Amino acid sequence: MFKSIRSRSPRAFAAIFLTVALFALPTPIGSSHKASAAGEPVLQYTRLSIIDYKTIFLTYNKRLYPTYPTSSLFEVKADGVVVSIASVNMGYTEVEVLLTSVVTAGQRLTISYLATAPVAGTSNAAVQDSAGNDAAAFTDELINHSSDISALPTPVAPTIVAGPESVTASIAAPTSGGQPARYRVYASPGNGRCDITGASGSCVISNLTAGAEYRFSVIAFDNVGGATSKGAASPAVTVLPVASSGSSSTSSSTTSSTSSTTSNTASWDVEPATDSETDAFTEGFWPSAIPGNIIITNEFGFTVDKKNGIKPKIRMKTYAGKIKMSISASYKDGAKTKKYKCTYAPFGSTKKAKTAKWKWYTPKKACILPTPLVTALKAGTTTLSANGKWTRLWVTTGAKSRTDKTKITPRTLKYTVRAKPAATK
């Protein structure tokens, strides 16, 4: 699973990994990977790394099903002595094994995943993908090298915008030192987290408790998986309740839990810093002036014309691909309740490009909204829902995998358009 490192000098280690990390020995200890079912296992780990001397990350080759495998399925030893495991948490393609104590520099770690017998479906506590494929058992050995110090600066606290039972975390690129390949934002209390691809950008942490206060901190990763220590936490931010009766507000905080009503608008002409894996905002407001813009994120939005025609608009760079999208609403027309739905012709591009550049894509034809629906939108008695699926490709290769060989999954696009909220004091 890992390439041989016998020929690499200590100087080469520092140049490649640039972080406090664990590195693989030439060959795994014991037998090769054992599938929990017959044949070559579909789900296998591809990389091990450690941060803060106590958190081990196992990166897998496919997106994982969001279960919580028990800590008893893993075993970690430092120089042959068992190290207790505090918890095991799941990410999109990673399993995080948190140890109860730190391991010291130079120690030899043995990490084992003890796969159970395969169980049909995705109800067991093993590591699985969304199709129910169990991960392969393995035992591997790594050494903690203390001399590999990352060139990445420890991230500062993120800027947080509170939303309904969620927050949007934004990070600016560092002004000095190395440029991170990605970030992971952590919510405290709880296990909420989200990832940002690139040296800057935004991501959303959902399923938070309305009215509760959270703080957020960040870990930065280089392009080979090395990681910084966790940065300082943000000031406390209070999560908002789910909006009702068509009203909406967002609150932002970088120095307190002070809230204010804002419109999540941006300019079509300002390029975003990165292709995000998730959407920074999923709610937009019907414009007061037509024609106008409804900006959902700095990568996606809608345009509205004088005839109440509405079009989605998306900006692509690193990724290409076609998008299928429809809009729908339920509204009152006099005493009658009517339903509206319109499906756009697929739009976007599947063409390979020599270089990745930001480009806007939109359907040729708009969906025309009935006048009573527009009236209901402006009055705040209904909302317009947009749902789409973006089957993505890597733009410079046309392949369905990234340059690091990880599979590119379709991106779900889901937005709500509502009346613009009234100004508050």
C-alpha positions in Angstrom: 0.0 0.0 0.0 2.9 2.3 0.7 5.9 2.8 -1.6 9.4 1.8 -0.3 11.3 4.5 1.5 14.6 2.7 2.0 16.4 4.9 -0.5 15.2 8.2 1.0 17.6 10.2 3.2 16.5 12.0 6.4 16.8 15.2 4.4 14.3 13.9 1.8 11.8 13.0 4.6 11.7 16.7 5.7 11.2 17.9 2.1 8.4 15.5 1.4 6.3 15.5 4.6 7.1 18.9 6.2 5.1 18.2 9.3 5.0 16.3 12.5 3.8 13.1 10.9 4.1 9.3 10.9 5.8 7.6 7.9 5.3 4.1 6.6 8.0 1.5 6.8 8.9 -0.3 3.5 6.4 -3.2 4.2 3.5 -3.8 6.5 4.0 -6.0 9.5 2.4 -9.4 9.3 0.3 -10.6 6.4 -1.0 -8.4 3.6 -4.4 -6.8 3.8 -7.2 -9.2 4.5 -10.6 -8.7 3.0 -13.6 -9.2 5.2 -15.3 -10.8 2.2 -14.0 -13.0 -0.7 -11.9 -11.4 -3.3 -10.0 -8.1 -3.4 -11.5 -5.7 -0.9 -13.3 -2.7 -2.3 -12.6 -0.4 0.6 -8.9 -0.1 1.7 -6.9 2.5 3.6 -4.3 4.4 1.5 -2.5 6.6 4.1 -1.7 6.9 7.8 -0.8 10.2 9.5 -0.7 11.7 12.9 -1.2 15.2 14.4 -0.6 16.6 17.8 1.2 13.3 18.7 -2.1 11.7 19.6 -4.6 11.8 16.7 -4.1 9.2 13.9 -5.8 9.7 10.6 -6.6 6.7 8.3 -7.4 7.9 4.8 -9.5 5.4 2.7 -9.9 5.1 -1.1 -13.7 5.6 -1.1 -16.2 7.8 0.7 -17.2 6.2 4.0 -20.7 5.6 5.4 -21.3 7.8 8.4 -21.3 5.2 11.1 -19.2 5.2 14.3 -17.0 2.1 14.5 -16.2 1.1 18.1 -12.7 1.7 19.4 -12.4 -2.1 20.1 -12.0 -2.6 16.4 -8.6 -0.7 16.5 -5.4 -1.4 18.3 -2.5 1.0 18.7 0.9 0.1 20.2 3.8 2.4 20.9 7.1 0.4 21.0 5.0 -2.7 21.7 3.0 -1.2 24.5 -0.8 -0.8 23.9 -2.0 2.8 23.9 -5.6 3.4 25.0 -8.0 4.8 22.4 -10.3 7.6 23.6 -12.6 7.7 20.6 -13.0 6.8 16.9 -14.7 9.4 14.6 -15.7 9.3 10.9 -15.1 11.8 8.1 -15.8 11.7 4.4 -12.9 9.5 3.5 -11.0 9.4 6.9 -11.2 7.7 10.2 -9.9 9.6 13.1 -8.4 7.6 16.0 -7.9 9.8 19.1 -5.5 8.4 21.7 -5.8 9.0 25.4 -2.2 10.1 25.7 0.5 11.5 23.4 3.2 9.3 21.8 6.8 10.6 21.9 9.1 11.4 19.1 10.9 8.4 17.6 8.5 5.8 18.9 7.5 2.9 16.6 3.7 2.7 16.3 1.8 -0.4 15.3 -1.8 0.3 14.1 -4.2 -2.5 13.5 -7.8 -2.6 12.2 -9.5 -5.8 13.2 -12.3 -6.2 10.7 -15.3 -8.2 11.9 -17.2 -10.8 9.9 -19.1 -9.1 7.1 -22.6 -8.0 7.8 -25.3 -7.3 5.2 -26.2 -3.6 4.9 -24.7 -0.7 6.7 -26.0 -1.3 10.2 -22.9 -2.8 11.8 -20.2 -0.8 13.6 -17.4 -1.6 11.1 -15.8 0.8 8.7 -17.9 0.7 5.6 -18.7 2.6 2.4 -22.2 3.7 1.4 -22.7 0.4 -0.5 -22.1 -1.6 2.7 -18.6 -2.9 1.6 -16.5 -3.6 4.7 -13.0 -2.2 5.0 -10.1 -4.7 4.9 -8.3 -5.7 8.0 -4.7 -4.5 8.3 -1.7 -4.2 10.5 0.9 -1.5 9.6 3.8 0.1 11.3 4.9 3.8 11.3 7.6 5.8 13.0 7.1 9.2 14.5 9.9 11.5 13.2 10.3 14.6 15.4 12.6 16.4 13.1 10.1 16.9 10.3 8.7 20.4 11.0 6.0 21.8 8.8 6.5 25.0 6.9 2.8 25.7 7.3 1.8 28.3 9.9 -0.6 27.3 12.6 -4.0 28.5 11.3 -5.7 31.5 13.0 -9.3 31.3 14.2 -11.8 31.1 11.4 -14.4 33.8 10.7 -17.8 32.3 11.6 -21.3 33.2 10.2 -24.1 31.6 12.2 -27.1 30.2 10.3 -30.1 28.1 11.1 -28.7 25.1 13.0 -25.4 25.6 11.2 -22.5 27.9 10.7 -20.3 28.9 7.7 -16.6 28.9 8.5 -14.3 31.0 6.3 -10.5 31.0 6.2 -8.1 33.4 4.5 -4.9 32.3 3.0 -1.8 32.9 5.2 0.3 35.9 4.4 3.5 34.2 5.2 4.9 30.6 5.3 3.6 27.7 3.2 0.2 27.6 1.6 -2.1 24.8 2.9 -3.7 22.4 0.5 -6.8 22.1 2.7 -8.2 22.8 6.1 -10.4 21.0 8.6 -12.6 23.1 10.8 -13.7 21.7 14.2 -16.7 22.7 16.3 -16.6 22.6 20.1 -18.5 21.2 21.9 -19.4 18.1 19.9 -18.0 16.4 16.8 -19.1 18.8 14.1 -16.5 19.5 11.4 -16.1 20.4 7.7 -13.3 20.6 5.2 -12.0 23.4 2.9 -10.0 22.6 -0.2 -7.3 25.1 -1.1 -5.4 27.8 0.8 -8.6 29.8 1.5 -12.3 29.3 1.3 -15.5 28.4 3.2 -17.4 25.3 4.4 -20.6 24.6 6.3 -21.0 22.7 9.6 -24.6 21.5 9.9 -26.7 19.7 12.5 -25.7 22.1 15.3 -28.0 22.9 18.3 -30.0 26.2 17.9 -29.3 28.6 20.7 -26.1 26.9 21.8 -22.7 28.6 21.8 -19.9 27.0 19.8 -16.2 27.8 19.2 -14.3 26.8 16.2 -10.7 25.9 15.5 -8.7 24.8 12.4 -6.0 22.3 11.3 -4.1 23.0 8.1 -2.8 20.2 5.8 -0.1 20.2 3.2 -0.5 18.3 -0.1 0.9 15.0 1.2 -1.3 14.8 4.3 1.0 16.5 6.8 -0.8 18.6 9.3 -0.3 21.5 11.7 -1.4 21.5 15.3 -4.9 22.9 16.0 -5.1 26.7 15.9 -6.6 29.0 18.5 -10.4 28.8 18.9 -12.8 31.5 17.6 -14.9 33.6 20.0 -18.2 32.0 21.0 -20.9 32.1 18.3 -24.6 31.3 19.0 -26.3 29.1 16.4 -29.6 30.4 15.1 -33.0 28.6 15.1 -34.6 27.5 11.8 -36.2 30.5 10.1 -40.0 30.5 9.9 -42.7 32.4 7.9 -40.3 33.2 5.1 -37.9 35.3 7.2 -34.2 34.8 7.3 -31.1 36.3 8.9 -27.5 35.4 9.4 -25.2 36.6 12.1 -21.5 37.0 11.8 -18.9 37.1 14.6 -15.2 37.5 14.7 -14.9 39.1 18.1 -18.2 38.2 20.0 -21.5 36.5 19.6 -23.1 39.7 18.5 -25.6 39.2 15.6 -26.8 41.3 12.7 -29.1 40.7 9.7 -27.1 40.6 6.5 -27.8 39.7 2.9 -25.6 36.9 1.6 -24.8 38.7 -1.6 -21.6 38.9 -3.6 -20.5 40.1 -7.0 -20.6 38.0 -10.2 -17.3 39.6 -11.1 -15.3 38.6 -8.1 -13.6 35.2 -8.4 -13.8 32.9 -5.4 -10.5 31.7 -3.9 -11.1 28.0 -4.4 -13.5 25.3 -5.6 -15.3 24.3 -2.5 -16.7 20.8 -1.9 -19.7 22.2 -0.1 -21.8 25.3 -0.4 -21.1 28.3 1.8 -24.7 29.6 1.6 -27.8 27.7 0.6 -30.3 30.5 1.0 -30.9 33.5 -1.3 -33.4 36.4 -1.4 -35.7 37.4 -4.2 -34.3 40.7 -5.6 -36.2 44.0 -5.0 -35.2 45.3 -8.4 -35.7 43.3 -11.6 -33.6 42.3 -13.5 -31.3 41.5 -10.5 -29.2 38.8 -9.0 -29.9 36.3 -6.3 -26.5 35.3 -5.0 -26.4 32.0 -3.1 -22.6 31.5 -2.9 -19.6 33.0 -4.6 -19.7 30.0 -7.0 -23.5 29.6 -7.5 -26.5 31.9 -7.9 -29.6 32.8 -9.9 -30.4 35.6 -12.3 -34.0 36.9 -12.7 -35.2 38.9 -15.8 -38.1 41.3 -16.3 -40.5 38.4 -17.3 -39.9 36.5 -14.1 -37.6 34.1 -15.9 -35.1 32.6 -13.5 -31.8 30.8 -14.4 -29.2 29.1 -12.2 -25.6 30.2 -12.8 -22.5 28.3 -11.6 -18.8 29.0 -11.8 -16.4 26.1 -12.4 -12.6 25.9 -12.4 -10.9 22.8 -11.1 -13.9 20.7 -11.8 -16.1 20.4 -14.9 -19.2 18.4 -15.7 -22.9 18.6 -16.4 -25.5 19.7 -13.9 -29.1 18.6 -13.8 -31.4 20.9 -11.8 -35.1 21.6 -11.2 -37.0 24.3 -9.2 -40.3 23.8 -7.4 -42.8 25.6 -5.1 -46.2 25.3 -3.6 -48.2 28.5 -3.5 -51.7 30.1 -3.2 -53.5 31.4 -6.3 -56.6 32.9 -4.8 -58.3 30.1 -2.8 -56.5 27.4 -4.7 -53.2 25.8 -3.7 -51.0 25.2 -6.8 -47.7 23.4 -7.3 -45.0 24.6 -9.7 -42.0 22.6 -11.1 -39.6 23.4 -13.9 -36.6 21.3 -15.0 -33.7 22.9 -16.8 -31.8 21.3 -19.7 -28.5 19.9 -18.4 -25.8 22.6 -18.4 -22.1 22.9 -17.8 -19.2 21.4 -19.7 -17.4 18.1 -19.9 -14.6 19.4 -22.1 -11.0 19.0 -21.0 -9.0 22.2 -20.6 -5.3 22.7 -20.8 -5.4 25.0 -17.7 -8.0 25.4 -15.0 -9.8 28.8 -15.3 -12.9 30.2 -13.7 -15.9 30.1 -16.1 -19.6 30.7 -15.7 -22.2 28.3 -17.0 -26.0 28.6 -17.2 -28.9 26.9 -19.1 -30.0 28.4 -22.4 -33.6 28.7 -21.4 -35.0 30.3 -18.2 -37.9 28.9 -16.2 -40.8 31.4 -16.2 -42.5 31.8 -12.8 -46.3 32.4 -12.7 -47.2 35.9 -11.4 -49.1 34.5 -8.4 -46.0 32.5 -7.4 -43.8 35.7 -7.6 -46.4 37.6 -5.6 -46.3 34.9 -2.9 -42.4 34.9 -2.9 -42.3 38.6 -2.4 -44.9 38.4 0.4 -43.0 35.7 2.2 -45.8 33.1 2.1 -43.8 30.6 0.1 -40.3 29.7 -0.9 -38.7 28.4 -4.1 -36.6 25.2 -3.9 -33.8 24.3 -6.2 -32.4 20.8 -6.4 -29.6 19.6 -8.6 -26.8 17.1 -9.1 -23.4 18.0 -10.5 -21.6 15.0 -11.9 -18.0 16.3 -11.7 -14.8 15.7 -13.7 -11.3 16.9 -13.2 -11.1 19.6 -15.8 -7.5 19.1 -17.0 -7.9 15.4 -17.5 -11.6 14.8 -18.0 -11.3 11.9 -15.5 -13.6 11.1 -12.6 -10.7 11.1 -10.1 -8.4 13.8 -8.8 -4.6 14.0 -9.3 -4.1 12.1 -6.0 -6.3 9.3 -7.4 -9.2 9.9 -5.1 -12.6 9.4 -6.7 -14.7 12.5 -7.4 -18.2 12.1 -6.3 -21.2 14.0 -7.6 -22.0 17.3 -5.7 -25.5 17.8 -4.5 -26.9 21.3 -5.1 -29.8 22.3 -2.9 -30.9 25.9 -2.4 -33.9 27.9 -1.1 -35.1 31.3 -2.5 -37.3 33.4 -0.2 -38.5 37.0 0.4 -35.8 39.4 1.5 -36.0 39.8 5.3 -37.0 43.2 6.7 -34.2 45.3 8.1 -33.7 45.1 11.9 -32.4 47.7 14.3 
